[in-house]
Amino acid sequence: QTIALSELAGAYNALGYENDGSYVSAAITFTLDAAGKMTAGADCQPMETNTCEAWASNEMATFTAHAEGGFDATDANGTMRAFAFRSADGKVSLFMHHADGFFVASKQEALPLPVAGNARSWWDMTFNPMGTTGPITNGAMEVVAVDAANKSYTRRVPNGDIQTMSFDTPRPGMSYRAANSTVTSAGAATTHPGIVSMAVPGTGLSVVSFLQPAGPVYAFSMNKP
């Protein structure tokens, strides 16, 4: 694909996997203008909230075209490589990497309303704090009910557990499942970490941040055909 610098313009969510002594998930937001200059940027912690700390002006990167394809994003800390993808319906996402990790970014846009009865299956690959990946596993779910007013839905996974997902939380284009919010088919409580996820339009890929300090901290989730 040939993607012009001006096509990158917009406000983005990004979820990343970075080395901070050990590897952790990270959430950021940023806005690019048509010239490739960041006009806003922030680190967002806790990741499940919209509490974000704005970056200093010298941390705002400028994107420029790279001679071998993709883009360079340069700020006071150095340069990272970025590669854009345009979906069939024209939505642009970014894949960015630097010496200590990577980020996947999609433009902030309200998610479509889930449809009760729809089913989906996927492959998962998790990333650990040690910088390694786990085995590829299978996942599946069926949408049980949708609460449009509260922007949430319930879904049933193969073992019968019922999960509650909030969409457009913490920001448009993202989804959130609270820790320990899943119940069994008998209504019993379960114990599990929270997650924040973000779909990459037109790819079938979602990236997932686990809200826990140990165990898997990040995942790629790819829809099955």
GUNU-616197 format. One record per residue: x, y, z of N, C-alpha, C in turn; residue in one letter. Coordinates in steps of 0.2 Angstrom, whole numbers, padded with zeros to 4 digits. Each point is the difference from the previous one (the first is absolute). Layout:
GUNU-616197
[atom [X; Y; Z]; [X; Y; Z]; [X; Y; Z]; "a"],
...
This chain:
GUNU-616197
[atom [0004; -0006; 0000]; [-0004; 0006; 0000]; [0004; 0006; 0000]; "q"],
[atom [-0002; 0005; -0004]; [0003; 0007; 0001]; [-0004; 0004; 0004]; "t"],
[atom [0002; 0003; 0005]; [-0004; 0004; 0005]; [0003; 0006; 0001]; "i"],
[atom [-0003; 0006; -0002]; [0003; 0007; 0001]; [0000; 0002; 0007]; "a"],
[atom [0005; 0004; 0002]; [0000; 0002; 0006]; [-0006; 0004; 0003]; "l"],
[atom [-0004; 0003; -0005]; [-0006; 0004; 0002]; [-0005; -0005; 0002]; "s"],
[atom [0000; -0006; -0002]; [-0005; -0005; 0002]; [0000; -0003; 0007]; "e"],
[atom [0006; 0002; 0003]; [0001; -0002; 0007]; [-0004; 0005; 0005]; "l"],
[atom [-0002; 0005; -0002]; [-0003; 0005; 0004]; [-0006; -0003; 0004]; "a"],
[atom [0000; 0002; 0006]; [-0006; -0002; 0005]; [0002; -0002; 0007]; "g"],
[atom [-0005; -0001; 0004]; [0002; -0002; 0007]; [0000; -0008; 0001]; "a"],
[atom [0005; -0002; 0003]; [0001; -0007; 0001]; [0000; -0003; 0007]; "y"],
[atom [-0002; -0006; 0000]; [0001; -0004; 0006]; [0006; -0005; -0001]; "n"],
[atom [0004; -0002; 0004]; [0005; -0004; -0001]; [0002; -0005; 0006]; "a"],
[atom [0000; -0006; -0001]; [0002; -0005; 0006]; [0007; -0003; -0002]; "l"],
[atom [0005; 0000; 0005]; [0006; -0002; -0002]; [0003; -0005; 0005]; "g"],
[atom [0006; -0003; -0001]; [0004; -0005; 0004]; [0007; 0003; 0000]; "y"],
[atom [0002; 0002; 0006]; [0006; 0003; 0001]; [0004; -0002; 0005]; "e"],
[atom [0007; 0000; 0000]; [0005; -0002; 0005]; [0001; 0006; 0005]; "n"],
[atom [-0003; -0001; 0006]; [0001; 0005; 0005]; [0003; -0004; 0006]; "d"],
[atom [0006; -0003; -0001]; [0003; -0005; 0005]; [-0002; -0007; -0001]; "g"],
[atom [-0007; -0001; -0001]; [-0003; -0006; -0003]; [-0005; 0003; -0005]; "s"],
[atom [-0003; -0004; -0004]; [-0004; 0002; -0005]; [-0007; 0001; 0003]; "y"],
[atom [-0003; 0006; -0002]; [-0007; 0002; 0003]; [-0004; 0002; -0006]; "v"],
[atom [-0007; 0000; 0001]; [-0004; 0004; -0005]; [0000; 0007; 0002]; "s"],
[atom [-0002; 0004; -0006]; [0000; 0007; 0001]; [-0006; 0003; -0004]; "a"],
[atom [-0003; 0005; 0002]; [-0005; 0003; -0004]; [0001; 0007; -0001]; "a"],
[atom [0000; 0003; -0006]; [0001; 0007; -0002]; [-0005; 0002; -0005]; "i"],
[atom [-0001; 0007; 0000]; [-0004; 0003; -0005]; [0004; 0005; -0004]; "t"],
[atom [-0001; 0002; -0006]; [0004; 0005; -0003]; [-0005; 0002; -0006]; "f"],
[atom [0002; 0007; -0002]; [-0004; 0003; -0006]; [0006; 0002; -0005]; "t"],
[atom [-0001; -0002; -0006]; [0004; 0003; -0006]; [-0003; 0004; -0004]; "l"],
[atom [0003; 0006; -0002]; [-0003; 0004; -0005]; [0002; -0002; -0007]; "d"],
[atom [-0002; 0003; -0006]; [0001; -0002; -0006]; [0007; 0000; -0003]; "a"],
[atom [0004; 0004; 0004]; [0008; 0000; -0001]; [0004; -0005; 0003]; "a"],
[atom [-0004; -0004; 0004]; [0004; -0006; 0004]; [0002; 0002; 0007]; "g"],
[atom [-0002; 0006; 0002]; [0002; 0003; 0007]; [-0005; -0002; 0005]; "k"],
[atom [0003; -0003; 0006]; [-0004; -0001; 0005]; [-0002; 0007; 0003]; "m"],
[atom [-0007; 0001; 0001]; [-0002; 0006; 0003]; [-0003; -0002; 0008]; "t"],
[atom [0000; -0006; 0001]; [-0002; -0002; 0007]; [0002; -0007; 0001]; "a"],
[atom [0002; -0002; 0006]; [0002; -0007; 0002]; [0000; -0001; 0008]; "g"],
[atom [-0002; -0006; 0002]; [0000; -0001; 0007]; [0001; -0007; 0002]; "a"],
[atom [0002; -0002; 0006]; [0001; -0006; 0003]; [-0007; -0001; 0004]; "d"],
[atom [-0003; -0006; -0001]; [-0006; -0001; 0004]; [0000; -0006; 0005]; "c"],
[atom [0000; 0002; 0006]; [0000; -0005; 0006]; [-0004; 0002; 0005]; "q"],
[atom [-0004; -0004; 0003]; [-0001; -0007; -0002]; [-0003; -0001; -0007]; "p"],
[atom [0002; -0005; -0003]; [-0002; -0001; -0007]; [-0007; -0001; -0001]; "m"],
[atom [-0004; -0002; 0005]; [-0007; 0000; -0001]; [-0004; 0006; 0001]; "e"],
[atom [0004; 0006; 0001]; [-0004; 0006; 0001]; [0003; 0005; -0005]; "t"],
[atom [-0004; 0006; 0000]; [0002; 0005; -0005]; [0004; 0005; 0004]; "n"],
[atom [0004; -0002; 0005]; [0005; 0004; 0003]; [0006; 0000; -0003]; "t"],
[atom [0002; 0006; -0003]; [0006; 0000; -0005]; [0004; 0006; 0002]; "c"],
[atom [0007; -0001; 0000]; [0005; 0005; 0002]; [0003; 0003; -0007]; "e"],
[atom [-0001; 0006; -0001]; [0002; 0003; -0007]; [0008; 0000; 0000]; "a"],
[atom [0002; -0001; -0006]; [0008; 0000; -0001]; [0002; 0007; -0001]; "w"],
[atom [0007; 0001; 0002]; [0003; 0006; -0001]; [0000; 0002; -0008]; "a"],
[atom [0001; 0006; -0002]; [0001; 0002; -0007]; [0005; -0004; -0003]; "s"],
[atom [0006; -0001; 0003]; [0006; -0003; -0004]; [-0001; -0008; 0000]; "n"],
[atom [-0006; -0003; 0003]; [-0001; -0007; -0001]; [-0005; -0001; -0006]; "e"],
[atom [-0003; 0006; -0003]; [-0004; -0001; -0006]; [0004; -0002; -0006]; "m"],
[atom [-0002; -0005; -0003]; [0004; -0003; -0005]; [-0002; 0004; -0007]; "a"],
[atom [0004; 0000; -0005]; [-0001; 0002; -0006]; [0001; -0006; -0005]; "t"],
[atom [-0005; -0002; -0004]; [0000; -0005; -0005]; [0003; 0002; -0006]; "f"],
[atom [0004; -0003; -0003]; [0003; 0001; -0007]; [0000; -0006; -0004]; "t"],
[atom [-0001; 0000; -0007]; [0001; -0006; -0004]; [0007; -0003; 0000]; "a"],
[atom [0000; -0006; 0001]; [0007; -0004; -0001]; [0001; -0002; -0007]; "h"],
[atom [0006; 0001; -0002]; [0002; -0002; -0007]; [-0002; -0007; -0002]; "a"],
[atom [0001; -0005; 0005]; [-0002; -0007; -0001]; [-0007; -0002; 0001]; "e"],
[atom [-0004; 0005; 0002]; [-0007; -0002; 0001]; [-0002; 0002; 0007]; "g"],
[atom [-0006; 0001; 0002]; [-0002; 0002; 0006]; [0002; 0007; 0002]; "g"],
[atom [0001; 0001; 0007]; [0001; 0007; 0002]; [0005; -0001; 0006]; "f"],
[atom [0004; 0006; 0001]; [0004; 0001; 0006]; [-0004; 0004; 0005]; "d"],
[atom [-0001; -0001; 0006]; [-0003; 0004; 0005]; [0006; 0002; 0005]; "a"],
[atom [0001; 0007; 0000]; [0006; 0002; 0003]; [-0002; 0005; 0006]; "t"],
[atom [0003; -0001; 0006]; [-0001; 0005; 0005]; [0006; 0001; 0004]; "d"],
[atom [0000; 0003; 0006]; [0006; 0001; 0004]; [0004; -0006; 0002]; "a"],
[atom [-0004; -0005; 0000]; [0003; -0007; 0002]; [0003; -0004; -0005]; "n"],
[atom [-0001; 0002; -0006]; [0003; -0004; -0006]; [-0006; -0001; -0005]; "g"],
[atom [0002; -0005; -0004]; [-0005; -0001; -0006]; [-0002; -0008; 0000]; "t"],
[atom [-0007; -0001; -0001]; [-0002; -0006; -0001]; [-0003; -0001; -0006]; "m"],
[atom [-0001; -0006; -0003]; [-0003; -0002; -0006]; [-0007; -0001; 0000]; "r"],
[atom [-0004; 0002; -0005]; [-0007; 0000; 0000]; [-0003; -0002; -0006]; "a"],
[atom [-0004; -0005; -0001]; [-0003; -0002; -0006]; [-0008; 0000; 0001]; "f"],
[atom [-0003; 0003; -0006]; [-0007; 0001; 0000]; [-0003; -0005; -0004]; "a"],
[atom [-0007; -0002; 0002]; [-0004; -0004; -0004]; [-0006; 0003; -0001]; "f"],
[atom [-0003; 0000; -0006]; [-0006; 0003; -0002]; [-0005; -0006; -0002]; "r"],
[atom [-0006; 0000; 0004]; [-0005; -0006; -0001]; [-0004; 0002; -0007]; "s"],
[atom [-0003; -0005; -0002]; [-0004; 0001; -0006]; [-0005; 0006; 0000]; "a"],
[atom [-0002; 0001; 0006]; [-0005; 0006; 0001]; [0004; 0006; 0002]; "d"],
[atom [0006; 0000; -0001]; [0004; 0007; 0001]; [0002; 0001; 0007]; "g"],
[atom [0000; -0004; 0004]; [0002; 0001; 0007]; [0007; -0001; 0001]; "k"],
[atom [0004; 0004; 0003]; [0007; 0000; 0001]; [0002; -0002; 0007]; "v"],
[atom [0005; -0005; 0000]; [0003; -0002; 0007]; [0007; 0001; -0001]; "s"],
[atom [0004; 0000; 0006]; [0007; 0000; 0000]; [0003; -0005; 0004]; "l"],
[atom [0006; -0003; -0002]; [0004; -0005; 0004]; [0006; 0003; 0001]; "f"],
[atom [0002; 0001; 0006]; [0006; 0004; 0002]; [0005; -0004; 0004]; "m"],
[atom [0006; 0000; -0001]; [0005; -0004; 0004]; [0006; 0005; 0001]; "h"],
[atom [0003; -0002; 0006]; [0006; 0004; 0002]; [0004; -0006; 0004]; "h"],
[atom [0006; 0002; 0003]; [0005; -0004; 0003]; [-0003; -0004; 0005]; "a"],
[atom [-0005; 0002; 0004]; [-0002; -0003; 0006]; [-0007; -0002; -0001]; "d"],
[atom [-0003; -0001; -0006]; [-0007; -0002; 0000]; [-0004; 0002; -0006]; "g"],
[atom [-0006; 0000; 0000]; [-0004; 0002; -0006]; [-0007; 0002; 0003]; "f"],
[atom [-0003; 0004; -0005]; [-0007; 0002; 0001]; [-0004; -0001; -0006]; "f"],
[atom [-0007; -0002; 0001]; [-0005; 0000; -0006]; [-0005; 0005; 0002]; "v"],
[atom [-0001; 0004; -0006]; [-0004; 0006; 0001]; [-0006; 0000; -0005]; "a"],
[atom [-0006; 0002; 0002]; [-0006; 0000; -0004]; [-0003; 0007; 0001]; "s"],
[atom [-0003; 0003; -0005]; [-0003; 0006; 0001]; [-0007; 0000; 0005]; "k"],
[atom [-0001; 0005; 0004]; [-0005; -0001; 0005]; [-0007; 0001; -0004]; "q"],
[atom [-0004; -0005; 0000]; [-0006; 0000; -0003]; [-0005; -0005; 0003]; "e"],
[atom [-0006; 0002; 0001]; [-0005; -0004; 0004]; [-0001; -0007; -0003]; "a"],
[atom [0000; -0005; 0004]; [-0001; -0007; -0002]; [-0007; -0001; -0003]; "l"],
[atom [-0001; -0004; -0005]; [-0007; -0002; -0001]; [-0003; -0004; 0005]; "p"],
[atom [-0007; 0000; 0001]; [-0003; -0003; 0005]; [0000; -0008; -0001]; "l"],
[atom [0002; -0004; 0005]; [0000; -0007; -0001]; [-0007; -0003; -0002]; "p"],
[atom [-0001; -0005; -0003]; [-0007; -0003; -0001]; [-0001; -0007; 0004]; "v"],
[atom [-0005; 0000; 0004]; [-0001; -0006; 0003]; [-0001; -0006; -0004]; "a"],
[atom [0004; -0006; 0002]; [0000; -0006; -0004]; [0006; 0000; -0005]; "g"],
[atom [0003; 0005; -0001]; [0006; 0000; -0004]; [0006; -0004; 0004]; "n"],
[atom [0003; -0004; -0004]; [0006; -0004; 0003]; [0006; 0002; -0004]; "a"],
[atom [0006; -0002; 0004]; [0006; 0002; -0003]; [0005; -0005; 0003]; "r"],
[atom [0005; -0002; -0004]; [0006; -0004; 0003]; [0006; 0003; -0002]; "s"],
[atom [0006; -0002; 0004]; [0006; 0004; -0002]; [0006; -0005; 0003]; "w"],
[atom [0006; 0003; -0002]; [0006; -0003; 0003]; [0003; 0006; 0004]; "w"],
[atom [0003; -0002; 0006]; [0003; 0004; 0005]; [0008; -0001; 0000]; "d"],
[atom [0004; 0005; 0000]; [0007; -0001; 0002]; [0001; 0005; 0006]; "m"],
[atom [0003; -0002; 0005]; [0001; 0004; 0006]; [0007; 0002; 0000]; "t"],
[atom [0002; 0006; 0003]; [0007; 0002; 0002]; [0000; 0001; 0007]; "f"],
[atom [0006; -0003; 0003]; [0002; 0000; 0007]; [0004; 0006; 0002]; "n"],
[atom [0001; 0001; 0007]; [0004; 0005; 0002]; [0008; -0002; -0001]; "p"],
[atom [0001; -0006; -0002]; [0007; -0002; -0001]; [0002; 0002; -0007]; "m"],
[atom [-0004; 0002; -0004]; [0001; 0002; -0007]; [-0001; -0006; -0005]; "g"],
[atom [-0003; -0005; 0003]; [-0002; -0006; -0004]; [-0007; -0001; -0002]; "t"],
[atom [-0002; -0005; -0004]; [-0007; -0001; -0002]; [-0002; -0007; 0002]; "t"],
[atom [-0007; 0000; 0002]; [-0002; -0007; 0001]; [-0003; -0003; -0006]; "g"],
[atom [-0002; -0007; 0001]; [-0003; -0003; -0006]; [-0006; 0003; -0003]; "p"],
[atom [-0001; -0001; -0006]; [-0006; 0002; -0003]; [-0006; -0004; 0002]; "i"],
[atom [-0005; 0003; 0002]; [-0006; -0003; 0003]; [-0006; 0002; -0004]; "t"],
[atom [-0006; -0004; 0001]; [-0006; 0002; -0003]; [-0005; 0003; 0004]; "n"],
[atom [-0004; 0005; -0003]; [-0005; 0003; 0004]; [-0007; 0000; -0004]; "g"],
[atom [-0005; 0001; 0004]; [-0007; 0001; -0004]; [-0005; 0003; 0005]; "a"],
[atom [-0005; 0003; -0003]; [-0005; 0003; 0004]; [-0006; 0001; -0004]; "m"],
[atom [-0006; 0000; 0003]; [-0006; 0002; -0003]; [-0003; 0006; 0004]; "e"],
[atom [-0003; 0005; -0003]; [-0003; 0006; 0003]; [-0007; -0002; 0003]; "v"],
[atom [-0001; 0001; 0006]; [-0006; -0002; 0003]; [-0005; 0005; 0000]; "v"],
[atom [0002; 0006; 0003]; [-0005; 0006; 0000]; [0004; 0006; 0000]; "a"],
[atom [-0003; 0005; -0003]; [0003; 0007; -0001]; [-0004; 0005; 0004]; "v"],
[atom [0004; 0004; 0004]; [-0003; 0006; 0003]; [0002; 0006; -0003]; "d"],
[atom [-0003; 0003; -0005]; [0002; 0005; -0004]; [0001; 0007; 0004]; "a"],
[atom [-0005; 0001; 0004]; [0000; 0006; 0004]; [0006; 0001; 0005]; "a"],
[atom [0003; -0006; 0002]; [0006; 0000; 0005]; [0006; -0002; -0004]; "n"],
[atom [-0001; -0001; -0007]; [0006; -0002; -0004]; [0004; -0006; 0003]; "k"],
[atom [-0004; -0006; 0001]; [0003; -0006; 0003]; [-0004; -0006; -0003]; "s"],
[atom [0003; -0006; 0000]; [-0003; -0006; -0002]; [0003; -0006; 0003]; "y"],
[atom [-0004; -0005; 0001]; [0002; -0006; 0003]; [0002; -0005; -0006]; "t"],
[atom [0005; -0004; 0001]; [0001; -0006; -0004]; [0002; -0006; 0003]; "r"],
[atom [-0002; -0006; -0003]; [0001; -0006; 0003]; [0006; -0003; -0004]; "r"],
[atom [0005; -0003; 0004]; [0006; -0003; -0002]; [-0001; -0008; 0000]; "v"],
[atom [0004; -0004; -0003]; [-0002; -0007; -0001]; [-0001; -0004; 0007]; "p"],
[atom [0003; 0002; 0005]; [-0001; -0003; 0007]; [-0006; 0002; 0003]; "n"],
[atom [-0004; 0004; -0003]; [-0006; 0002; 0003]; [0000; 0007; 0004]; "g"],
[atom [0006; 0002; 0001]; [0001; 0006; 0004]; [-0003; 0006; -0004]; "d"],
[atom [-0003; 0005; 0004]; [-0003; 0006; -0003]; [0004; 0006; 0002]; "i"],
[atom [0003; 0003; -0005]; [0004; 0006; 0001]; [-0004; 0006; -0002]; "q"],
[atom [0002; 0006; 0003]; [-0003; 0006; -0001]; [0005; 0005; -0003]; "t"],
[atom [-0001; 0002; -0006]; [0005; 0005; -0003]; [-0004; 0007; -0001]; "m"],
[atom [0004; 0005; 0002]; [-0002; 0007; -0002]; [0004; 0002; -0006]; "s"],
[atom [-0004; 0003; -0005]; [0003; 0003; -0006]; [0000; 0007; 0000]; "f"],
[atom [0005; 0003; -0004]; [0002; 0007; 0000]; [0002; 0002; 0007]; "d"],
[atom [0003; -0004; 0004]; [0003; 0001; 0006]; [0007; -0003; 0001]; "t"],
[atom [0005; 0004; 0002]; [0000; 0007; 0003]; [-0001; 0005; -0005]; "p"],
[atom [0001; -0001; -0007]; [0000; 0005; -0005]; [-0004; -0003; -0006]; "r"],
[atom [-0002; 0004; -0004]; [-0004; -0003; -0006]; [0005; -0004; -0004]; "p"],
[atom [-0003; -0006; -0002]; [0004; -0005; -0004]; [0004; -0005; 0005]; "g"],
[atom [-0001; 0000; 0006]; [0003; -0005; 0005]; [-0006; -0004; 0004]; "m"],
[atom [0002; -0005; 0002]; [-0005; -0005; 0004]; [0004; -0001; 0007]; "s"],
[atom [-0004; -0002; 0005]; [0002; -0001; 0007]; [-0004; -0005; 0003]; "y"],
[atom [0004; -0005; 0003]; [-0003; -0005; 0005]; [0003; 0001; 0007]; "r"],
[atom [-0005; 0001; 0005]; [0003; 0001; 0006]; [0003; -0006; 0003]; "a"],
[atom [0004; 0001; 0005]; [0003; -0006; 0003]; [-0006; -0004; 0004]; "a"],
[atom [0000; -0006; 0000]; [-0004; -0004; 0005]; [-0008; 0001; -0002]; "n"],
[atom [-0001; 0002; -0006]; [-0007; 0002; -0002]; [-0004; -0006; -0003]; "s"],
[atom [0004; -0005; -0002]; [-0003; -0006; -0004]; [-0003; -0005; 0005]; "t"],
[atom [-0006; -0002; -0002]; [-0003; -0005; 0005]; [-0001; -0007; -0004]; "v"],
[atom [0000; -0005; 0003]; [-0002; -0007; -0003]; [-0007; 0000; -0002]; "t"],
[atom [-0001; -0006; -0004]; [-0007; -0001; -0002]; [-0005; -0001; 0006]; "s"],
[atom [0003; -0002; 0006]; [-0004; 0000; 0006]; [-0001; 0006; 0004]; "a"],
[atom [0004; 0006; -0003]; [-0001; 0006; 0003]; [0006; 0001; 0006]; "g"],
[atom [0005; -0004; 0000]; [0005; 0000; 0005]; [0005; 0005; -0002]; "a"],
[atom [0003; 0004; 0005]; [0006; 0004; -0002]; [0006; -0003; -0002]; "a"],
[atom [0004; 0003; -0004]; [0006; -0003; -0002]; [0006; 0005; 0001]; "t"],
[atom [0006; -0002; 0000]; [0006; 0005; 0001]; [0004; 0000; -0006]; "t"],
[atom [0001; 0006; -0003]; [0004; 0001; -0006]; [0002; 0008; 0000]; "h"],
[atom [0005; 0001; -0004]; [0002; 0007; -0001]; [-0005; 0004; -0005]; "p"],
[atom [0001; 0007; 0001]; [-0004; 0004; -0005]; [0004; 0000; -0006]; "g"],
[atom [-0004; 0002; -0006]; [0004; 0001; -0006]; [-0003; 0007; -0003]; "i"],
[atom [0004; 0003; -0004]; [-0001; 0005; -0005]; [0002; -0003; -0007]; "v"],
[atom [-0005; 0001; -0005]; [0002; -0003; -0006]; [-0002; 0006; -0006]; "s"],
[atom [0003; -0001; -0006]; [-0001; 0005; -0005]; [0001; -0004; -0007]; "m"],
[atom [-0005; 0000; -0004]; [0000; -0003; -0006]; [0003; 0005; -0005]; "a"],
[atom [0004; -0004; -0005]; [0003; 0004; -0005]; [-0004; -0001; -0007]; "v"],
[atom [-0003; 0005; -0002]; [-0005; 0000; -0005]; [0002; -0004; -0007]; "p"],
[atom [-0004; -0004; -0002]; [0002; -0003; -0007]; [0005; -0006; 0001]; "g"],
[atom [0002; -0002; 0005]; [0005; -0005; 0001]; [-0002; -0006; 0003]; "t"],
[atom [-0005; 0000; 0004]; [-0002; -0006; 0005]; [0004; 0000; 0006]; "g"],
[atom [0005; 0004; 0001]; [0004; 0000; 0006]; [-0002; 0005; 0005]; "l"],
[atom [0000; -0002; 0006]; [-0001; 0004; 0006]; [0006; -0001; 0004]; "s"],
[atom [0002; 0006; 0004]; [0005; -0001; 0005]; [-0003; 0001; 0007]; "v"],
[atom [0003; -0003; 0005]; [-0003; -0001; 0006]; [0005; 0001; 0005]; "v"],
[atom [-0001; 0005; 0005]; [0004; 0001; 0006]; [-0003; -0003; 0006]; "s"],
[atom [0003; -0004; 0004]; [-0002; -0003; 0006]; [0002; 0004; 0006]; "f"],
[atom [-0005; 0002; 0004]; [0001; 0004; 0005]; [0003; -0003; 0007]; "l"],
[atom [0006; -0003; -0001]; [0003; -0004; 0006]; [0007; 0001; -0001]; "q"],
[atom [0004; -0001; 0006]; [0007; 0001; -0001]; [0004; -0006; -0001]; "p"],
[atom [-0003; -0006; 0000]; [0003; -0006; -0001]; [-0004; -0004; -0005]; "a"],
[atom [0003; -0006; -0003]; [-0004; -0004; -0005]; [0000; 0004; -0006]; "g"],
[atom [-0004; -0002; -0005]; [0000; 0004; -0006]; [-0002; 0007; 0001]; "p"],
[atom [0003; 0004; -0004]; [-0001; 0007; 0001]; [-0003; 0003; -0007]; "v"],
[atom [0000; -0003; -0005]; [-0002; 0002; -0007]; [-0001; -0005; -0004]; "y"],
[atom [-0004; 0001; -0005]; [-0002; -0006; -0005]; [-0002; 0003; -0007]; "a"],
[atom [0001; -0004; -0005]; [-0003; 0001; -0006]; [-0005; -0005; -0001]; "f"],
[atom [-0006; 0002; -0002]; [-0006; -0004; -0001]; [-0002; 0000; -0008]; "s"],
[atom [0000; -0005; -0003]; [-0001; 0000; -0008]; [-0006; -0004; -0001]; "m"],
[atom [-0005; 0003; -0003]; [-0007; -0003; -0002]; [0002; -0006; -0005]; "n"],
[atom [-0004; -0006; 0001]; [0001; -0005; -0004]; [-0005; 0001; -0006]; "k"],
[atom [0002; -0003; -0006]; [-0004; 0001; -0006]; [-0007; -0003; 0001]; "p"],
